Amino acid sequence: MNMNAKTAQTVREATEGLTGRREKDILFLRGQIEKYESDAAAADTLRKILRALAGDRMQQAAA
């Protein structure tokens, strides 16, 4: 992934609030995506993190 320093900083700041509790983190990330929607690259990266968390949750539920 190639992102500029501003986007990297935004993603770092946006993910500092993650707790390790999936349900809470999913809600948190959704809010962060809205907050940082003006930085398209950061919002896209946060969406990918959100999809990974949600996908992991779905895989665990199926197991």
PDB file of N, H, CA, C and O in Angstrom:
ATOM      1  N   MET A   1       0.839  -1.162   0.000  1.00  0.00           N
ATOM      2  CA  MET A   1       0.000   0.000   0.000  1.00  0.00           C
ATOM      3  C   MET A   1       0.890   1.232   0.000  1.00  0.00           C
ATOM      4  O   MET A   1       1.808   1.354   0.811  1.00  0.00           O
ATOM      5  N   ASN A   2       0.607   2.128  -0.908  1.00  0.00           N
ATOM      6  H   ASN A   2      -0.139   2.029  -1.567  1.00  0.00           H
ATOM      7  CA  ASN A   2       1.398   3.336  -1.031  1.00  0.00           C
ATOM      8  C   ASN A   2       0.528   4.522  -0.636  1.00  0.00           C
ATOM      9  O   ASN A   2      -0.382   4.909  -1.370  1.00  0.00           O
ATOM     10  N   MET A   3       0.817   5.098   0.535  1.00  0.00           N
ATOM     11  H   MET A   3       1.556   4.784   1.131  1.00  0.00           H
ATOM     12  CA  MET A   3       0.038   6.256   0.950  1.00  0.00           C
ATOM     13  C   MET A   3       0.972   7.378   1.386  1.00  0.00           C
ATOM     14  O   MET A   3       2.093   7.139   1.835  1.00  0.00           O
ATOM     15  N   ASN A   4       0.492   8.583   1.245  1.00  0.00           N
ATOM     16  H   ASN A   4      -0.419   8.777   0.880  1.00  0.00           H
ATOM     17  CA  ASN A   4       1.319   9.718   1.643  1.00  0.00           C
ATOM     18  C   ASN A   4       1.364   9.848   3.160  1.00  0.00           C
ATOM     19  O   ASN A   4       0.616   9.180   3.875  1.00  0.00           O
ATOM     20  N   ALA A   5       2.237  10.702   3.635  1.00  0.00           N
ATOM     21  H   ALA A   5       2.844  11.244   3.054  1.00  0.00           H
ATOM     22  CA  ALA A   5       2.451  10.848   5.082  1.00  0.00           C
ATOM     23  C   ALA A   5       1.204  11.352   5.798  1.00  0.00           C
ATOM     24  O   ALA A   5       0.923  10.921   6.916  1.00  0.00           O
ATOM     25  N   LYS A   6       0.454  12.255   5.176  1.00  0.00           N
ATOM     26  H   LYS A   6       0.682  12.605   4.268  1.00  0.00           H
ATOM     27  CA  LYS A   6      -0.763  12.786   5.802  1.00  0.00           C
ATOM     28  C   LYS A   6      -1.800  11.685   5.966  1.00  0.00           C
ATOM     29  O   LYS A   6      -2.427  11.568   7.019  1.00  0.00           O
ATOM     30  N   THR A   7      -1.978  10.884   4.934  1.00  0.00           N
ATOM     31  H   THR A   7      -1.469  10.979   4.079  1.00  0.00           H
ATOM     32  CA  THR A   7      -2.935   9.788   5.003  1.00  0.00           C
ATOM     33  C   THR A   7      -2.491   8.766   6.046  1.00  0.00           C
ATOM     34  O   THR A   7      -3.315   8.272   6.816  1.00  0.00           O
ATOM     35  N   ALA A   8      -1.214   8.449   6.077  1.00  0.00           N
ATOM     36  H   ALA A   8      -0.546   8.850   5.452  1.00  0.00           H
ATOM     37  CA  ALA A   8      -0.701   7.498   7.062  1.00  0.00           C
ATOM     38  C   ALA A   8      -0.954   8.002   8.480  1.00  0.00           C
ATOM     39  O   ALA A   8      -1.350   7.229   9.353  1.00  0.00           O
ATOM     40  N   GLN A   9      -0.727   9.298   8.714  1.00  0.00           N
ATOM     41  H   GLN A   9      -0.406   9.926   8.005  1.00  0.00           H
ATOM     42  CA  GLN A   9      -0.975   9.889  10.029  1.00  0.00           C
ATOM     43  C   GLN A   9      -2.461   9.826  10.377  1.00  0.00           C
ATOM     44  O   GLN A   9      -2.820   9.506  11.510  1.00  0.00           O
ATOM     45  N   THR A  10      -3.312  10.125   9.423  1.00  0.00           N
ATOM     46  H   THR A  10      -3.021  10.385   8.502  1.00  0.00           H
ATOM     47  CA  THR A  10      -4.752  10.077   9.645  1.00  0.00           C
ATOM     48  C   THR A  10      -5.188   8.666  10.018  1.00  0.00           C
ATOM     49  O   THR A  10      -5.960   8.484  10.959  1.00  0.00           O
ATOM     50  N   VAL A  11      -4.702   7.669   9.290  1.00  0.00           N
ATOM     51  H   VAL A  11      -4.074   7.816   8.525  1.00  0.00           H
ATOM     52  CA  VAL A  11      -5.059   6.279   9.583  1.00  0.00           C
ATOM     53  C   VAL A  11      -4.543   5.887  10.962  1.00  0.00           C
ATOM     54  O   VAL A  11      -5.245   5.218  11.720  1.00  0.00           O
ATOM     55  N   ARG A  12      -3.340   6.292  11.285  1.00  0.00           N
ATOM     56  H   ARG A  12      -2.770   6.835  10.669  1.00  0.00           H
ATOM     57  CA  ARG A  12      -2.758   5.989  12.597  1.00  0.00           C
ATOM     58  C   ARG A  12      -3.635   6.591  13.708  1.00  0.00           C
ATOM     59  O   ARG A  12      -3.972   5.910  14.677  1.00  0.00           O
ATOM     60  N   GLU A  13      -3.996   7.857  13.558  1.00  0.00           N
ATOM     61  H   GLU A  13      -3.723   8.410  12.771  1.00  0.00           H
ATOM     62  CA  GLU A  13      -4.839   8.516  14.550  1.00  0.00           C
ATOM     63  C   GLU A  13      -6.216   7.867  14.633  1.00  0.00           C
ATOM     64  O   GLU A  13      -6.764   7.692  15.722  1.00  0.00           O
ATOM     65  N   ALA A  14      -6.767   7.514  13.484  1.00  0.00           N
ATOM     66  H   ALA A  14      -6.322   7.656  12.600  1.00  0.00           H
ATOM     67  CA  ALA A  14      -8.111   6.941  13.443  1.00  0.00           C
ATOM     68  C   ALA A  14      -8.165   5.547  14.048  1.00  0.00           C
ATOM     69  O   ALA A  14      -9.220   5.119  14.517  1.00  0.00           O
ATOM     70  N   THR A  15      -7.054   4.840  14.044  1.00  0.00           N
ATOM     71  H   THR A  15      -6.198   5.188  13.664  1.00  0.00           H
ATOM     72  CA  THR A  15      -7.064   3.471  14.571  1.00  0.00           C
ATOM     73  C   THR A  15      -6.537   3.384  16.007  1.00  0.00           C
ATOM     74  O   THR A  15      -6.532   2.305  16.599  1.00  0.00           O
ATOM     75  N   GLU A  16      -6.098   4.508  16.564  1.00  0.00           N
ATOM     76  H   GLU A  16      -6.103   5.385  16.083  1.00  0.00           H
ATOM     77  CA  GLU A  16      -5.612   4.488  17.945  1.00  0.00           C
ATOM     78  C   GLU A  16      -6.702   4.109  18.937  1.00  0.00           C
ATOM     79  O   GLU A  16      -6.405   3.594  20.015  1.00  0.00           O
ATOM     80  N   GLY A  17      -7.946   4.355  18.588  1.00  0.00           N
ATOM     81  H   GLY A  17      -8.186   4.774  17.712  1.00  0.00           H
ATOM     82  CA  GLY A  17      -9.058   4.070  19.488  1.00  0.00           C
ATOM     83  C   GLY A  17      -9.561   2.643  19.447  1.00  0.00           C
ATOM     84  O   GLY A  17     -10.528   2.313  20.132  1.00  0.00           O
ATOM     85  N   LEU A  18      -8.925   1.787  18.657  1.00  0.00           N
ATOM     86  H   LEU A  18      -8.139   2.055  18.100  1.00  0.00           H
ATOM     87  CA  LEU A  18      -9.376   0.396  18.581  1.00  0.00           C
ATOM     88  C   LEU A  18      -9.115  -0.305  19.907  1.00  0.00           C
ATOM     89  O   LEU A  18      -8.086  -0.086  20.546  1.00  0.00           O
ATOM     90  N   THR A  19     -10.058  -1.149  20.312  1.00  0.00           N
ATOM     91  H   THR A  19     -10.894  -1.327  19.792  1.00  0.00           H
ATOM     92  CA  THR A  19     -10.006  -1.782  21.626  1.00  0.00           C
ATOM     93  C   THR A  19      -9.676  -3.269  21.591  1.00  0.00           C
ATOM     94  O   THR A  19      -9.277  -3.848  22.601  1.00  0.00           O
ATOM     95  N   GLY A  20      -9.844  -3.877  20.428  1.00  0.00           N
ATOM     96  H   GLY A  20     -10.168  -3.406  19.608  1.00  0.00           H
ATOM     97  CA  GLY A  20      -9.696  -5.325  20.345  1.00  0.00           C
ATOM     98  C   GLY A  20     -11.035  -6.036  20.516  1.00  0.00           C
ATOM     99  O   GLY A  20     -11.119  -7.260  20.406  1.00  0.00           O
ATOM    100  N   ARG A  21     -12.072  -5.261  20.782  1.00  0.00           N
ATOM    101  H   ARG A  21     -12.003  -4.267  20.871  1.00  0.00           H
ATOM    102  CA  ARG A  21     -13.430  -5.823  20.876  1.00  0.00           C
ATOM    103  C   ARG A  21     -14.136  -5.518  19.562  1.00  0.00           C
ATOM    104  O   ARG A  21     -14.459  -4.368  19.269  1.00  0.00           O
ATOM    105  N   ARG A  22     -14.369  -6.562  18.778  1.00  0.00           N
ATOM    106  H   ARG A  22     -14.107  -7.497  19.017  1.00  0.00           H
ATOM    107  CA  ARG A  22     -14.846  -6.392  17.400  1.00  0.00           C
ATOM    108  C   ARG A  22     -16.068  -5.504  17.262  1.00  0.00           C
ATOM    109  O   ARG A  22     -16.060  -4.558  16.474  1.00  0.00           O
ATOM    110  N   GLU A  23     -17.113  -5.792  18.014  1.00  0.00           N
ATOM    111  H   GLU A  23     -17.119  -6.560  18.654  1.00  0.00           H
ATOM    112  CA  GLU A  23     -18.352  -5.023  17.842  1.00  0.00           C
ATOM    113  C   GLU A  23     -18.108  -3.536  18.092  1.00  0.00           C
ATOM    114  O   GLU A  23     -18.571  -2.689  17.329  1.00  0.00           O
ATOM    115  N   LYS A  24     -17.391  -3.228  19.147  1.00  0.00           N
ATOM    116  H   LYS A  24     -17.014  -3.916  19.768  1.00  0.00           H
ATOM    117  CA  LYS A  24     -17.084  -1.830  19.470  1.00  0.00           C
ATOM    118  C   LYS A  24     -16.180  -1.221  18.401  1.00  0.00           C
ATOM    119  O   LYS A  24     -16.380  -0.075  17.997  1.00  0.00           O
ATOM    120  N   ASP A  25     -15.194  -1.977  17.946  1.00  0.00           N
ATOM    121  H   ASP A  25     -15.032  -2.908  18.274  1.00  0.00           H
ATOM    122  CA  ASP A  25     -14.256  -1.467  16.940  1.00  0.00           C
ATOM    123  C   ASP A  25     -14.938  -1.224  15.601  1.00  0.00           C
ATOM    124  O   ASP A  25     -14.610  -0.262  14.906  1.00  0.00           O
ATOM    125  N   ILE A  26     -15.870  -2.071  15.236  1.00  0.00           N
ATOM    126  H   ILE A  26     -16.136  -2.852  15.801  1.00  0.00           H
ATOM    127  CA  ILE A  26     -16.598  -1.883  13.972  1.00  0.00           C
ATOM    128  C   ILE A  26     -17.382  -0.578  14.018  1.00  0.00           C
ATOM    129  O   ILE A  26     -17.349   0.201  13.065  1.00  0.00           O
ATOM    130  N   LEU A  27     -18.082  -0.337  15.114  1.00  0.00           N
ATOM    131  H   LEU A  27     -18.108  -0.969  15.888  1.00  0.00           H
ATOM    132  CA  LEU A  27     -18.829   0.912  15.256  1.00  0.00           C
ATOM    133  C   LEU A  27     -17.879   2.117  15.259  1.00  0.00           C
ATOM    134  O   LEU A  27     -18.157   3.142  14.637  1.00  0.00           O
ATOM    135  N   PHE A  28     -16.768   1.976  15.961  1.00  0.00           N
ATOM    136  H   PHE A  28     -16.542   1.143  16.466  1.00  0.00           H
ATOM    137  CA  PHE A  28     -15.779   3.054  16.023  1.00  0.00           C
ATOM    138  C   PHE A  28     -15.240   3.370  14.631  1.00  0.00           C
ATOM    139  O   PHE A  28     -15.161   4.536  14.243  1.00  0.00           O
ATOM    140  N   LEU A  29     -14.872   2.342  13.887  1.00  0.00           N
ATOM    141  H   LEU A  29     -14.937   1.395  14.202  1.00  0.00           H
ATOM    142  CA  LEU A  29     -14.313   2.567  12.547  1.00  0.00           C
ATOM    143  C   LEU A  29     -15.323   3.216  11.609  1.00  0.00           C
ATOM    144  O   LEU A  29     -14.958   4.055  10.786  1.00  0.00           O
ATOM    145  N   ARG A  30     -16.573   2.837  11.727  1.00  0.00           N
ATOM    146  H   ARG A  30     -16.870   2.156  12.396  1.00  0.00           H
ATOM    147  CA  ARG A  30     -17.599   3.482  10.893  1.00  0.00           C
ATOM    148  C   ARG A  30     -17.633   4.984  11.150  1.00  0.00           C
ATOM    149  O   ARG A  30     -17.745   5.781  10.218  1.00  0.00           O
ATOM    150  N   GLY A  31     -17.535   5.361  12.417  1.00  0.00           N
ATOM    151  H   GLY A  31     -17.444   4.714  13.175  1.00  0.00           H
ATOM    152  CA  GLY A  31     -17.498   6.782  12.761  1.00  0.00           C
ATOM    153  C   GLY A  31     -16.261   7.466  12.235  1.00  0.00           C
ATOM    154  O   GLY A  31     -16.325   8.607  11.778  1.00  0.00           O
ATOM    155  N   GLN A  32     -15.121   6.774  12.293  1.00  0.00           N
ATOM    156  H   GLN A  32     -15.069   5.846  12.664  1.00  0.00           H
ATOM    157  CA  GLN A  32     -13.871   7.347  11.804  1.00  0.00           C
ATOM    158  C   GLN A  32     -13.910   7.531  10.287  1.00  0.00           C
ATOM    159  O   GLN A  32     -13.372   8.508   9.767  1.00  0.00           O
ATOM    160  N   ILE A  33     -14.539   6.602   9.584  1.00  0.00           N
ATOM    161  H   ILE A  33     -14.975   5.808  10.007  1.00  0.00           H
ATOM    162  CA  ILE A  33     -14.671   6.723   8.129  1.00  0.00           C
ATOM    163  C   ILE A  33     -15.447   7.995   7.794  1.00  0.00           C
ATOM    164  O   ILE A  33     -15.068   8.744   6.893  1.00  0.00           O
ATOM    165  N   GLU A  34     -16.536   8.233   8.526  1.00  0.00           N
ATOM    166  H   GLU A  34     -16.844   7.624   9.257  1.00  0.00           H
ATOM    167  CA  GLU A  34     -17.312   9.454   8.298  1.00  0.00           C
ATOM    168  C   GLU A  34     -16.487  10.695   8.632  1.00  0.00           C
ATOM    169  O   GLU A  34     -16.510  11.680   7.894  1.00  0.00           O
ATOM    170  N   LYS A  35     -15.765  10.643   9.738  1.00  0.00           N
ATOM    171  H   LYS A  35     -15.746   9.843  10.338  1.00  0.00           H
ATOM    172  CA  LYS A  35     -14.967  11.786  10.180  1.00  0.00           C
ATOM    173  C   LYS A  35     -13.895  12.159   9.156  1.00  0.00           C
ATOM    174  O   LYS A  35     -13.644  13.339   8.911  1.00  0.00           O
ATOM    175  N   TYR A  36     -13.268  11.150   8.565  1.00  0.00           N
ATOM    176  H   TYR A  36     -13.472  10.191   8.764  1.00  0.00           H
ATOM    177  CA  TYR A  36     -12.151  11.387   7.658  1.00  0.00           C
ATOM    178  C   TYR A  36     -12.523  11.211   6.187  1.00  0.00           C
ATOM    179  O   TYR A  36     -11.648  10.961   5.358  1.00  0.00           O
ATOM    180  N   GLU A  37     -13.803  11.336   5.854  1.00  0.00           N
ATOM    181  H   GLU A  37     -14.514  11.539   6.527  1.00  0.00           H
ATOM    182  CA  GLU A  37     -14.221  11.104   4.478  1.00  0.00           C
ATOM    183  C   GLU A  37     -13.604  12.089   3.488  1.00  0.00           C
ATOM    184  O   GLU A  37     -13.546  11.797   2.294  1.00  0.00           O
ATOM    185  N   SER A  38     -13.143  13.245   3.957  1.00  0.00           N
ATOM    186  H   SER A  38     -13.190  13.482   4.927  1.00  0.00           H
ATOM    187  CA  SER A  38     -12.520  14.204   3.032  1.00  0.00           C
ATOM    188  C   SER A  38     -11.142  13.734   2.560  1.00  0.00           C
ATOM    189  O   SER A  38     -10.632  14.220   1.550  1.00  0.00           O
ATOM    190  N   ASP A  39     -10.542  12.791   3.289  1.00  0.00           N
ATOM    191  H   ASP A  39     -10.956  12.397   4.109  1.00  0.00           H
ATOM    192  CA  ASP A  39      -9.268  12.185   2.865  1.00  0.00           C
ATOM    193  C   ASP A  39      -9.613  10.824   2.263  1.00  0.00           C
ATOM    194  O   ASP A  39      -9.686   9.819   2.971  1.00  0.00           O
ATOM    195  N   ALA A  40      -9.821  10.809   0.959  1.00  0.00           N
ATOM    196  H   ALA A  40      -9.761  11.625   0.384  1.00  0.00           H
ATOM    197  CA  ALA A  40     -10.306   9.603   0.281  1.00  0.00           C
ATOM    198  C   ALA A  40      -9.415   8.388   0.532  1.00  0.00           C
ATOM    199  O   ALA A  40      -9.919   7.285   0.742  1.00  0.00           O
ATOM    200  N   ALA A  41      -8.109   8.580   0.513  1.00  0.00           N
ATOM    201  H   ALA A  41      -7.699   9.476   0.342  1.00  0.00           H
ATOM    202  CA  ALA A  41      -7.192   7.454   0.710  1.00  0.00           C
ATOM    203  C   ALA A  41      -7.315   6.905   2.133  1.00  0.00           C
ATOM    204  O   ALA A  41      -7.304   5.691   2.336  1.00  0.00           O
ATOM    205  N   ALA A  42      -7.431   7.795   3.109  1.00  0.00           N
ATOM    206  H   ALA A  42      -7.439   8.781   2.944  1.00  0.00           H
ATOM    207  CA  ALA A  42      -7.569   7.346   4.501  1.00  0.00           C
ATOM    208  C   ALA A  42      -8.901   6.629   4.694  1.00  0.00           C
ATOM    209  O   ALA A  42      -8.954   5.570   5.318  1.00  0.00           O
ATOM    210  N   ALA A  43      -9.971   7.202   4.162  1.00  0.00           N
ATOM    211  H   ALA A  43      -9.928   8.062   3.654  1.00  0.00           H
ATOM    212  CA  ALA A  43     -11.287   6.575   4.297  1.00  0.00           C
ATOM    213  C   ALA A  43     -11.289   5.198   3.646  1.00  0.00           C
ATOM    214  O   ALA A  43     -11.865   4.256   4.190  1.00  0.00           O
ATOM    215  N   ASP A  44     -10.651   5.074   2.490  1.00  0.00           N
ATOM    216  H   ASP A  44     -10.183   5.839   2.048  1.00  0.00           H
ATOM    217  CA  ASP A  44     -10.569   3.782   1.810  1.00  0.00           C
ATOM    218  C   ASP A  44      -9.798   2.764   2.654  1.00  0.00           C
ATOM    219  O   ASP A  44     -10.206   1.607   2.765  1.00  0.00           O
ATOM    220  N   THR A  45      -8.691   3.197   3.244  1.00  0.00           N
ATOM    221  H   THR A  45      -8.360   4.137   3.154  1.00  0.00           H
ATOM    222  CA  THR A  45      -7.900   2.303   4.093  1.00  0.00           C
ATOM    223  C   THR A  45      -8.704   1.875   5.310  1.00  0.00           C
ATOM    224  O   THR A  45      -8.682   0.704   5.688  1.00  0.00           O
ATOM    225  N   LEU A  46      -9.417   2.817   5.928  1.00  0.00           N
ATOM    226  H   LEU A  46      -9.435   3.769   5.621  1.00  0.00           H
ATOM    227  CA  LEU A  46     -10.248   2.478   7.084  1.00  0.00           C
ATOM    228  C   LEU A  46     -11.371   1.519   6.695  1.00  0.00           C
ATOM    229  O   LEU A  46     -11.715   0.631   7.474  1.00  0.00           O
ATOM    230  N   ARG A  47     -11.945   1.683   5.509  1.00  0.00           N
ATOM    231  H   ARG A  47     -11.665   2.405   4.876  1.00  0.00           H
ATOM    232  CA  ARG A  47     -12.967   0.742   5.024  1.00  0.00           C
ATOM    233  C   ARG A  47     -12.385  -0.664   4.881  1.00  0.00           C
ATOM    234  O   ARG A  47     -13.044  -1.651   5.206  1.00  0.00           O
ATOM    235  N   LYS A  48     -11.164  -0.748   4.400  1.00  0.00           N
ATOM    236  H   LYS A  48     -10.628   0.054   4.136  1.00  0.00           H
ATOM    237  CA  LYS A  48     -10.517  -2.063   4.254  1.00  0.00           C
ATOM    238  C   LYS A  48     -10.291  -2.706   5.621  1.00  0.00           C
ATOM    239  O   LYS A  48     -10.487  -3.911   5.780  1.00  0.00           O
ATOM    240  N   ILE A  49      -9.883  -1.912   6.599  1.00  0.00           N
ATOM    241  H   ILE A  49      -9.724  -0.934   6.469  1.00  0.00           H
ATOM    242  CA  ILE A  49      -9.718  -2.437   7.955  1.00  0.00           C
ATOM    243  C   ILE A  49     -11.067  -2.906   8.489  1.00  0.00           C
ATOM    244  O   ILE A  49     -11.165  -3.979   9.085  1.00  0.00           O
ATOM    245  N   LEU A  50     -12.102  -2.104   8.276  1.00  0.00           N
ATOM    246  H   LEU A  50     -12.022  -1.233   7.792  1.00  0.00           H
ATOM    247  CA  LEU A  50     -13.450  -2.465   8.717  1.00  0.00           C
ATOM    248  C   LEU A  50     -13.906  -3.771   8.072  1.00  0.00           C
ATOM    249  O   LEU A  50     -14.448  -4.643   8.751  1.00  0.00           O
ATOM    250  N   ARG A  51     -13.690  -3.906   6.766  1.00  0.00           N
ATOM    251  H   ARG A  51     -13.250  -3.197   6.214  1.00  0.00           H
ATOM    252  CA  ARG A  51     -14.078  -5.152   6.082  1.00  0.00           C
ATOM    253  C   ARG A  51     -13.317  -6.346   6.634  1.00  0.00           C
ATOM    254  O   ARG A  51     -13.881  -7.431   6.779  1.00  0.00           O
ATOM    255  N   ALA A  52     -12.046  -6.155   6.940  1.00  0.00           N
ATOM    256  H   ALA A  52     -11.588  -5.274   6.822  1.00  0.00           H
ATOM    257  CA  ALA A  52     -11.249  -7.249   7.504  1.00  0.00           C
ATOM    258  C   ALA A  52     -11.805  -7.662   8.867  1.00  0.00           C
ATOM    259  O   ALA A  52     -11.923  -8.853   9.155  1.00  0.00           O
ATOM    260  N   LEU A  53     -12.145  -6.689   9.699  1.00  0.00           N
ATOM    261  H   LEU A  53     -12.050  -5.721   9.466  1.00  0.00           H
ATOM    262  CA  LEU A  53     -12.719  -7.004  11.011  1.00  0.00           C
ATOM    263  C   LEU A  53     -14.065  -7.695  10.862  1.00  0.00           C
ATOM    264  O   LEU A  53     -14.330  -8.695  11.529  1.00  0.00           O
ATOM    265  N   ALA A  54     -14.904  -7.172  10.002  1.00  0.00           N
ATOM    266  H   ALA A  54     -14.689  -6.359   9.460  1.00  0.00           H
ATOM    267  CA  ALA A  54     -16.230  -7.756   9.803  1.00  0.00           C
ATOM    268  C   ALA A  54     -16.117  -9.137   9.175  1.00  0.00           C
ATOM    269  O   ALA A  54     -16.858 -10.048   9.545  1.00  0.00           O
ATOM    270  N   GLY A  55     -15.205  -9.300   8.234  1.00  0.00           N
ATOM    271  H   GLY A  55     -14.604  -8.560   7.933  1.00  0.00           H
ATOM    272  CA  GLY A  55     -15.009 -10.605   7.606  1.00  0.00           C
ATOM    273  C   GLY A  55     -14.499 -11.629   8.583  1.00  0.00           C
ATOM    274  O   GLY A  55     -14.916 -12.787   8.546  1.00  0.00           O
ATOM    275  N   ASP A  56     -13.597 -11.219   9.463  1.00  0.00           N
ATOM    276  H   ASP A  56     -13.258 -10.279   9.492  1.00  0.00           H
ATOM    277  CA  ASP A  56     -13.058 -12.117  10.490  1.00  0.00           C
ATOM    278  C   ASP A  56     -14.181 -12.537  11.418  1.00  0.00           C
ATOM    279  O   ASP A  56     -14.260 -13.702  11.808  1.00  0.00           O
ATOM    280  N   ARG A  57     -15.046 -11.610  11.775  1.00  0.00           N
ATOM    281  H   ARG A  57     -14.983 -10.663  11.458  1.00  0.00           H
ATOM    282  CA  ARG A  57     -16.175 -11.925  12.644  1.00  0.00           C
ATOM    283  C   ARG A  57     -17.107 -12.923  11.962  1.00  0.00           C
ATOM    284  O   ARG A  57     -17.600 -13.850  12.604  1.00  0.00           O
ATOM    285  N   MET A  58     -17.349 -12.739  10.679  1.00  0.00           N
ATOM    286  H   MET A  58     -16.949 -11.985  10.158  1.00  0.00           H
ATOM    287  CA  MET A  58     -18.221 -13.643   9.938  1.00  0.00           C
ATOM    288  C   MET A  58     -17.609 -15.040   9.867  1.00  0.00           C
ATOM    289  O   MET A  58     -18.319 -16.036  10.000  1.00  0.00           O
ATOM    290  N   GLN A  59     -16.298 -15.117   9.659  1.00  0.00           N
ATOM    291  H   GLN A  59     -15.721 -14.307   9.551  1.00  0.00           H
ATOM    292  CA  GLN A  59     -15.636 -16.424   9.595  1.00  0.00           C
ATOM    293  C   GLN A  59     -15.733 -17.124  10.930  1.00  0.00           C
ATOM    294  O   GLN A  59     -15.965 -18.333  10.971  1.00  0.00           O
ATOM    295  N   GLN A  60     -15.561 -16.394  12.035  1.00  0.00           N
ATOM    296  H   GLN A  60     -15.372 -15.412  12.002  1.00  0.00           H
ATOM    297  CA  GLN A  60     -15.640 -17.016  13.352  1.00  0.00           C
ATOM    298  C   GLN A  60     -17.062 -17.485  13.652  1.00  0.00           C
ATOM    299  O   GLN A  60     -17.245 -18.524  14.286  1.00  0.00           O
ATOM    300  N   ALA A  61     -18.048 -16.751  13.213  1.00  0.00           N
ATOM    301  H   ALA A  61     -17.899 -15.907  12.698  1.00  0.00           H
ATOM    302  CA  ALA A  61     -19.439 -17.146  13.445  1.00  0.00           C
ATOM    303  C   ALA A  61     -19.774 -18.427  12.676  1.00  0.00           C
ATOM    304  O   ALA A  61     -20.579 -19.239  13.131  1.00  0.00           O
ATOM    305  N   ALA A  62     -19.152 -18.599  11.512  1.00  0.00           N
ATOM    306  H   ALA A  62     -18.498 -17.939  11.142  1.00  0.00           H
ATOM    307  CA  ALA A  62     -19.425 -19.793  10.695  1.00  0.00           C
ATOM    308  C   ALA A  62     -18.714 -21.020  11.228  1.00  0.00           C
ATOM    309  O   ALA A  62     -19.101 -22.142  10.900  1.00  0.00           O
ATOM    310  N   ALA A  63     -17.696 -20.842  12.031  1.00  0.00           N
ATOM    311  H   ALA A  63     -17.381 -19.931  12.298  1.00  0.00           H
ATOM    312  CA  ALA A  63     -16.896 -21.977  12.537  1.00  0.00           C
ATOM    313  C   ALA A  63     -17.611 -22.726  13.640  1.00  0.00           C
ATOM    314  O   ALA A  63     -17.079 -23.701  14.170  1.00  0.00           O
TER     315      ALA A  63
END
